[in-house]
Amino acid sequence: MTKHWSIKLGRFAGIDVFIHWTFWIIIGWIFLLHFNAGNGIEAGIRGILFILALFLCVVLHEFGHALTARRYGITTRDITLYPIGGVASLESMPDKPAQELAVAVAGPLVNAGIAVIIAVYLGISGQFPGLRASALENGSLEIPFVFGLFVANTVLFVFNLIPAFPMDGGRILRALLSFRLDKVLATQIAAGIGQSLAILFVFLGFFFNFWLVFIGLFVYLGAAREAAFEKTKALLAGLRVKDALMHKFTVLNPDDTLGRAVDSLLDSQETHFLITEENEPVGVLSRNEIIKGLSERGRDAPVSLFMQRDFVIVGMDMKLQELLQKIAPGEQDLAVVIEGGSLVGLIDRQNVEERLLINEALKQRRGDPAPHR
Ligand SMILES: [Zn+2]
């Protein structure tokens, strides 16, 4: 089974785990690296086993997030492994700062736990003191497997705690700030701190370790993107379909002609029309379909020939965050709002954006941290 070029590894604790195809490039690369270094096939296989073990740790990290989120009633769509790490697609993040903090911290804590367990094992079996000597003797980069996993988990723990947005540390910082501040403001401050840190990394990287330059650039770009995304999400928090829907809209009958749809299109700001039959919605017609219909069949063709028959139906109380996941651009442009079995309105992305603009304007005017909840 595949999903977005990913192969399903299996289903654990009710969550599908996928592996992205690019991951195999890393596997092949590691093998070739060892093989070309003249270490032979055995070393190549050992290298691959190490990467697999490392990615198992990454999967466990993601399960740390997912299973903690589940305790707060948030489901995880899936966990996908990419060469740069894992991504757990949580349906949403908890609104309460304490819960968000717990979800964000859970991932890095898993790696800390693994590192501690390995350290205890190495300590008990007396392998720690011998490590440095053996590395020097061999004079190679080859480090013992288990010790390597210890180092890797420690790095994962520390790296993820960097307080900048693509990392869990960014979320942790934001959650801590939102105990005292409004979520949008907390997001902006957290993103700002993350980006300043990124600039510092790039700067230090030129003097000390060039890797820091890459990490800094990665963090900088990630922080900007996440900040914009998180800001929208924070603005949307608490808003529902009933806060943004259109009550006034043009309704067409299936037998109405495209000509009539064109007149409505030119007469109003609307770009989508609802088609109903005996007050029941039966389809939606977008501007693109009207244009397509006109070029194929002319003004007199009925709208029923070109309308989309499968459309999204939502209730008044659905969260706008959830709605935006249903009306992805290019697929479904709008949703039909039905309450108590009857049609109450339409909603599209533009309505949601307008609502956000209005809320922001009101907020600036009133200095009110959370209008319209
Ligand atoms: Zn994480």
Residues whose N, C-alpha, C, O or C-beta is under 5 A from the ligand:
A	BS01	ZN	G107 D168
